[in-house]
Amino acid sequence: MIKTINDLLLDSREKNDIEICGWVKTKRASRNICFIMINDGSTLNDLQCVINVDELGTNISDSINTGASVKINGNLINSKGNEQNLELKVKSIDIIGGSINYPIQPKNHSLEFLRDISHLRFRTRTFYSVFKIRSTISYAIHKFFRDNNFIYLNTPILTSNDAEGAGEMFTVTSIDLLNNKNIDFKDDFFGQKVNLTVSGQLEAETGIFGLNRVYTFGPTFRAENSNTTRHLAEFWMVEPEMAFFDLEADIVLAENFVKYIITSVLDQCKPELEFLNALCVKKDNYSLIDKLTNTVNEKFEQISYTEAINILSNCKKNSEFRYPVTGWGIDLQTEHERYLTESYFKKPVIITDYPKDIKAFYMRLNDDNKTVAAMDILFPGIGEVIGGSQREERLDYLMNAIKEKSINPDYLKWYLETRQFGTIIHSGFGMGLERIVQFITGMDNIRDTIPFPRFPNHCEF
Amino acid sequence: MIKTINDLLLDSREKNDIEICGWVKTKRASRNICFIMINDGSTLNDLQCVINVDELGTNISDSINTGASVKINGNLINSKGNEQNLELKVKSIDIIGGSINYPIQPKNHSLEFLRDISHLRFRTRTFYSVFKIRSTISYAIHKFFRDNNFIYLNTPILTSNDAEGAGEMFTVTSIDLLNNKNIDFKDDFFGQKVNLTVSGQLEAETGIFGLNRVYTFGPTFRAENSNTTRHLAEFWMVEPEMAFFDLEADIVLAENFVKYIITSVLDQCKPELEFLNALCVKKDNYSLIDKLTNTVNEKFEQISYTEAINILSNCKKNSEFRYPVTGWGIDLQTEHERYLTESYFKKPVIITDYPKDIKAFYMRLNDDNKTVAAMDILFPGIGEVIGGSQREERLDYLMNAIKEKSINPDYLKWYLETRQFGTIIHSGFGMGLERIVQFITGMDNIRDTIPFPRFPNHCEF
């Protein structure tokens, strides 16, 4: 495999006649010496390259701009500077690709500016760190489930299943919409109306009857016109489903899962976390690394929805909420979730047993006949990160819930068969990847946690 | 974590008073003994449970049907049978969920029949094996790239980029198509026409300028009306892109990659491969395991397109082809690819340096001015599994190719900027996940390699 700057720095030994390729980050000249920092994307750290201008000719260093790609030959020697252990004494330098009018200069650009050039922002230290951590999180997700004997199951993105009620859906068609005035989905590619999935849960549930434990991990879509820092029209979701798990087993798995992810990043992305930590200290005066370490070390608080309502309706802040808590049965708003996690408990909070009327039809009805065996895990600064439940395994109860929610059971015939043929106790949950990336990287806006964010009126690249 | 049958069998020791849950696979009664095979989806192997009918009462065993879910208490003891080491001596058995009119009975169902009940076919040994292997392949993909310092990059599924020419695209909209006669995409969710991606390559290329090596792994879509055993409208694709890799480095990586995947399955899915192997021996009289072992152990053949054309046009079979090879410049058909891999070389074949006119605009033009630095890896029985190239890094050559292919460069402004700001030599390839699942599992029809296949007029579940 081709050697990268990271390979060279990890080796950390002096070496003659090495060749590296990379991009110029910064350049500073002092009399007859020119220092250029080179990065090839294999590490957060730049390699300092030292050019003796008299030896190599002044023209060379004049044409080296930020963003230009270069090939350098030289000797890797111990550095006299404090910032690095090794530096490259340049013997020859070739410019591969110039970089005129390059928009990313060695100064602090706003995240909004960088978002408009998402195809270039990978080249900044901030987004190098964010996307390296996102990749590390994704791998940790796969590893956690594999170590716990789950099968990775790819549930469909295109679905005719319109019945989940999880949000507005995008329609997918191969009809030429500009030249067809009367749309008939019978003539469409699939012979029926087809949508982009909002969740793979129902399909994943069918998998556990043969595979015991499965998880999905793929893109999901919401056509909701929400212009917030917490919503995307296209995002990645993880959805495990487990045969024979009740709600308590579900909660234990979910807490272990999210702690495993954070621990993996703490262990494997130290330089990137330190870089982002410095940004958080500077901007919001808090330590990102302390927050993550605390999250891993403390037991999450667990309360019922009813207890949450009691806390909220009795707290001083209730009158200041945009939506004051008026009584049992209301849905919790982000401001309520933030109060519980940030002010009251000051740590992640698991809320269980929500009223059946504000939760999905597939959640298992509790014996009280008014709550369901649901659980949400709320994180400080983020709100809901995980939502799950024990699933209703009793066919008659499930049919009843479907009727109460005015869902057409014809769409769910296949799903209902799981309860007709060998039904079992089972549970699962869903986690939005970008929410956990937000929490771990400290990025304020969810649009900065995914390479090419999609939101209303934005689908560039 | 809740104990599974697999946990018990792995432990392989006698144990009293254990409880298991699972589904009834088969039942056979002999005088006062009833044997039921139980599976909980954690292993290919069933657990034999032995019921003394006199002790437990005959009614119990009468109501135990194939597909029913049961909870059993008993003692795990060494079995006297030859088929298994351990069996469960049942002390009590509860039926959790009945299974009346269950369509999957203990007989050989056709794959077509099972495809129509994709939500139930997970419960068969064939699909247990296929989807366990698919999951193992997916994990091996992530592990290979991680071990080689790649970043997993989620390129967008929704894209306004209409310029790749890789095939027909699905349109995505949030407009109510039945109640809007005059569609104007300016009023749509994204304010413009948006499609489902056919490839994440162009976006992935932008990533390597900051992250060095990246790979995508996600769903891709083709709205092509192909009703074949080799095409799906929704399939999963892996697309690595590497900074500073030329075509030869690209080929070495791709060959290592695909061999790593096969080796992982050979090492980690022995029972499942043996099960599928027996099916292949029975049906097509060949050893799946031998095929996979040979593939890993032999060096793939590498020839240029020009050499391939010479072989094909001079072979006896040329007159029998549906599309006889008439000369240099034609695109290779599946029958040609199969002849080269199955009859001529009898192993995987890498074909390089195709005519520029039959390949995509982004492939690097060779010095001969008529071929590009492309490579396809063809597999016996499958055809193209991997397609890749060195990318055209020279802006003027790239603009020329775009012009020759009549592509509107306005859609590619962002892509072209990668060549304006520090362009570099780079390469990449794409691999369709389902094709490699087909090769490794021996499934004839690609629709049996993905949980819920999507093809013309089929989007159930």
Chai-1 contact restraints between the chains, C-beta under 6 A:
chainA,res_idxA,chainB,res_idxB,connection_type,confidence,min_distance_angstrom,max_distance_angstrom,comment,restraint_id
A,I2,B,F244,contact,1.0,0.0,6.0,A-B,restraint_1
A,C21,B,F244,contact,1.0,0.0,6.0,A-B,restraint_2
A,W23,B,G422,contact,1.0,0.0,6.0,A-B,restraint_3
A,D40,B,N212,contact,1.0,0.0,6.0,A-B,restraint_4
A,G41,B,G210,contact,1.0,0.0,6.0,A-B,restraint_5
A,G41,B,L211,contact,1.0,0.0,6.0,A-B,restraint_6
A,G41,B,N212,contact,1.0,0.0,6.0,A-B,restraint_7
A,S42,B,N212,contact,1.0,0.0,6.0,A-B,restraint_8
A,G67,B,F421,contact,1.0,0.0,6.0,A-B,restraint_9
A,G67,B,G422,contact,1.0,0.0,6.0,A-B,restraint_10
A,A68,B,G422,contact,1.0,0.0,6.0,A-B,restraint_11
A,S69,B,G422,contact,1.0,0.0,6.0,A-B,restraint_12
A,S69,B,I424,contact,1.0,0.0,6.0,A-B,restraint_13
A,I96,B,I424,contact,1.0,0.0,6.0,A-B,restraint_14
A,G97,B,G422,contact,1.0,0.0,6.0,A-B,restraint_15
A,G97,B,T423,contact,1.0,0.0,6.0,A-B,restraint_16
A,S99,B,F421,contact,1.0,0.0,6.0,A-B,restraint_17
A,S99,B,G422,contact,1.0,0.0,6.0,A-B,restraint_18
A,Y102,B,F421,contact,1.0,0.0,6.0,A-B,restraint_19
A,H119,B,T206,contact,1.0,0.0,6.0,A-B,restraint_20
A,H119,B,W414,contact,1.0,0.0,6.0,A-B,restraint_21
A,F122,B,G207,contact,1.0,0.0,6.0,A-B,restraint_22
A,F122,B,G210,contact,1.0,0.0,6.0,A-B,restraint_23
A,F122,B,L211,contact,1.0,0.0,6.0,A-B,restraint_24
A,R123,B,F209,contact,1.0,0.0,6.0,A-B,restraint_25
A,R123,B,G210,contact,1.0,0.0,6.0,A-B,restraint_26
A,Y128,B,G210,contact,1.0,0.0,6.0,A-B,restraint_27
A,F131,B,I151,contact,1.0,0.0,6.0,A-B,restraint_28
A,K132,B,I151,contact,1.0,0.0,6.0,A-B,restraint_29
A,S135,B,I151,contact,1.0,0.0,6.0,A-B,restraint_30
A,S135,B,Y152,contact,1.0,0.0,6.0,A-B,restraint_31
A,S138,B,Y152,contact,1.0,0.0,6.0,A-B,restraint_32
A,Y139,B,H142,contact,1.0,0.0,6.0,A-B,restraint_33
A,Y139,B,R146,contact,1.0,0.0,6.0,A-B,restraint_34
A,H142,B,Y139,contact,1.0,0.0,6.0,A-B,restraint_35
A,H142,B,H142,contact,1.0,0.0,6.0,A-B,restraint_36
A,R146,B,Y139,contact,1.0,0.0,6.0,A-B,restraint_37
A,I151,B,K132,contact,1.0,0.0,6.0,A-B,restraint_38
A,I151,B,S135,contact,1.0,0.0,6.0,A-B,restraint_39
A,Y152,B,S135,contact,1.0,0.0,6.0,A-B,restraint_40
A,Y152,B,S138,contact,1.0,0.0,6.0,A-B,restraint_41
A,L153,B,P451,contact,1.0,0.0,6.0,A-B,restraint_42
A,P156,B,F452,contact,1.0,0.0,6.0,A-B,restraint_43
A,I157,B,P219,contact,1.0,0.0,6.0,A-B,restraint_44
A,I157,B,E234,contact,1.0,0.0,6.0,A-B,restraint_45
A,L158,B,E234,contact,1.0,0.0,6.0,A-B,restraint_46
A,L158,B,R454,contact,1.0,0.0,6.0,A-B,restraint_47
A,L158,B,C459,contact,1.0,0.0,6.0,A-B,restraint_48
A,S160,B,C459,contact,1.0,0.0,6.0,A-B,restraint_49
A,F170,B,V172,contact,1.0,0.0,6.0,A-B,restraint_50
A,F170,B,S174,contact,1.0,0.0,6.0,A-B,restraint_51
A,T171,B,T173,contact,1.0,0.0,6.0,A-B,restraint_52
A,V172,B,F170,contact,1.0,0.0,6.0,A-B,restraint_53
A,V172,B,V172,contact,1.0,0.0,6.0,A-B,restraint_54
A,T173,B,T171,contact,1.0,0.0,6.0,A-B,restraint_55
A,S174,B,F170,contact,1.0,0.0,6.0,A-B,restraint_56
A,S174,B,A223,contact,1.0,0.0,6.0,A-B,restraint_57
A,L177,B,I183,contact,1.0,0.0,6.0,A-B,restraint_58
A,K181,B,K181,contact,1.0,0.0,6.0,A-B,restraint_59
A,I183,B,L177,contact,1.0,0.0,6.0,A-B,restraint_60
A,F189,B,A223,contact,1.0,0.0,6.0,A-B,restraint_61
A,F190,B,C459,contact,1.0,0.0,6.0,A-B,restraint_62
A,G191,B,N457,contact,1.0,0.0,6.0,A-B,restraint_63
A,V194,B,C459,contact,1.0,0.0,6.0,A-B,restraint_64
A,E203,B,F461,contact,1.0,0.0,6.0,A-B,restraint_65
A,T206,B,H119,contact,1.0,0.0,6.0,A-B,restraint_66
A,G207,B,F122,contact,1.0,0.0,6.0,A-B,restraint_67
A,F209,B,R123,contact,1.0,0.0,6.0,A-B,restraint_68
A,G210,B,G41,contact,1.0,0.0,6.0,A-B,restraint_69
A,G210,B,F122,contact,1.0,0.0,6.0,A-B,restraint_70
A,G210,B,R123,contact,1.0,0.0,6.0,A-B,restraint_71
A,G210,B,Y128,contact,1.0,0.0,6.0,A-B,restraint_72
A,L211,B,G41,contact,1.0,0.0,6.0,A-B,restraint_73
A,L211,B,F122,contact,1.0,0.0,6.0,A-B,restraint_74
A,N212,B,D40,contact,1.0,0.0,6.0,A-B,restraint_75
A,N212,B,G41,contact,1.0,0.0,6.0,A-B,restraint_76
A,N212,B,S42,contact,1.0,0.0,6.0,A-B,restraint_77
A,P219,B,I157,contact,1.0,0.0,6.0,A-B,restraint_78
A,A223,B,S174,contact,1.0,0.0,6.0,A-B,restraint_79
A,A223,B,F189,contact,1.0,0.0,6.0,A-B,restraint_80
A,E234,B,I157,contact,1.0,0.0,6.0,A-B,restraint_81
A,E234,B,L158,contact,1.0,0.0,6.0,A-B,restraint_82
A,W236,B,N154,contact,1.0,0.0,6.0,A-B,restraint_83
A,F244,B,I2,contact,1.0,0.0,6.0,A-B,restraint_84
A,F244,B,C21,contact,1.0,0.0,6.0,A-B,restraint_85
A,W414,B,H119,contact,1.0,0.0,6.0,A-B,restraint_86
A,W414,B,F461,contact,1.0,0.0,6.0,A-B,restraint_87
A,F421,B,G67,contact,1.0,0.0,6.0,A-B,restraint_88
A,F421,B,S99,contact,1.0,0.0,6.0,A-B,restraint_89
A,F421,B,Y102,contact,1.0,0.0,6.0,A-B,restraint_90
A,G422,B,W23,contact,1.0,0.0,6.0,A-B,restraint_91
A,G422,B,G67,contact,1.0,0.0,6.0,A-B,restraint_92
A,G422,B,A68,contact,1.0,0.0,6.0,A-B,restraint_93
A,G422,B,S69,contact,1.0,0.0,6.0,A-B,restraint_94
A,G422,B,G97,contact,1.0,0.0,6.0,A-B,restraint_95
A,G422,B,S99,contact,1.0,0.0,6.0,A-B,restraint_96
A,T423,B,G97,contact,1.0,0.0,6.0,A-B,restraint_97
A,I424,B,S69,contact,1.0,0.0,6.0,A-B,restraint_98
A,I424,B,I96,contact,1.0,0.0,6.0,A-B,restraint_99
A,P451,B,L153,contact,1.0,0.0,6.0,A-B,restraint_100
A,F452,B,P156,contact,1.0,0.0,6.0,A-B,restraint_101
A,R454,B,L158,contact,1.0,0.0,6.0,A-B,restraint_102
A,N457,B,G191,contact,1.0,0.0,6.0,A-B,restraint_103
A,C459,B,L158,contact,1.0,0.0,6.0,A-B,restraint_104
A,C459,B,S160,contact,1.0,0.0,6.0,A-B,restraint_105
A,C459,B,F190,contact,1.0,0.0,6.0,A-B,restraint_106
A,C459,B,V194,contact,1.0,0.0,6.0,A-B,restraint_107
A,F461,B,E203,contact,1.0,0.0,6.0,A-B,restraint_108
A,F461,B,W414,contact,1.0,0.0,6.0,A-B,restraint_109
